[in-house]
Amino acid sequence: MELQTLQEALKVEIQIHQKLVAQMKQDPQNADLKKQLHELQAKITALSEKQDPTGNMCYRICHCLCLRLTAVFTA
C-alpha cells in the first residue's frame, strides 16, 4: 500500500476510534463497543506497522494516541 493511502486509512480509522470512545463514555459497560474498540485498535496498529515496518516513531505515536484517547474517554 502506498504511504499516502496508508495515512488516509489511518486518519479514517482514528476518526472512527474517536467516535467509538465517545460512545463508550456514554455507555462504558457496553461489551459490543468494547469489542469494536479493541478490534479497531488492532486495525490501527496493523496500519501503523505497514506505514512504518521498522517500528519507528509513526507506529508509536498512533499506538499511544489510541491508548490515550481510550483512557481519557473511558475513565
N, C-alpha and C positions, 0 to 999 in steps of 0.2 A: 504494500500500500504506500502511496506517495505521502510525504511528510505533511503537506497541506491537507490532504484528505484525512489523515490521522488526527490532525489538530482540530479540524472541523467536527469529526466524530467525537473527540474528547469534549469539545465545547458542548455539544448536544447532550452527551451523557452526563456531564456535570450539571447542566441545567435541569435535567430530569432528576438527578440526585438531590438538588436543592429543593425541588418541589416535593419529593418523597419525604425529605427531612422535615419540611414544613407540615406535611400531613401527619407525620409521626408525632410532632409536637402536640397536635390536636388529639391524637389517639395513640398514646405511647405503648399500649398493650396489644395493638393490632398485629397479630402474628403474620398476616399476609404482607403488610407493609414492611415488617422486619425482614421477611424473606426476600422481597423485592429489592430492598436496600442492600442486603448482603450480596445478592446476585449482581446488582448494578456496580457495587464496589469492585467485585471481581472483574467485571467487564472493563471498568475504567483502568484498573491495574493492568489488565492484558493489553489494552490500547496504549497505555503509557510505556509498557515494556517494548511494544512494537516500535514506538516512536524513538525510544532510546534503549536499545537492547544491551548496552554496556552497563546499565544500572546507574547512569549518571543523574544529574540534578533534575531533569524534567520528570522522570518517574517519581522521584522522592517528593517533589513539590505536589504533584497530582495526588499521590497517596496521602500525604499529610493533609492536604485540603479536604479530602473526603472524610478522613478521621476527625478533623476539627469541626467540620460542618455537622457531622453526626453528633459529636459530643455536645456542641453548643445547643443544638435544637432538641436533643432528646434528654438533656439534663433537667 
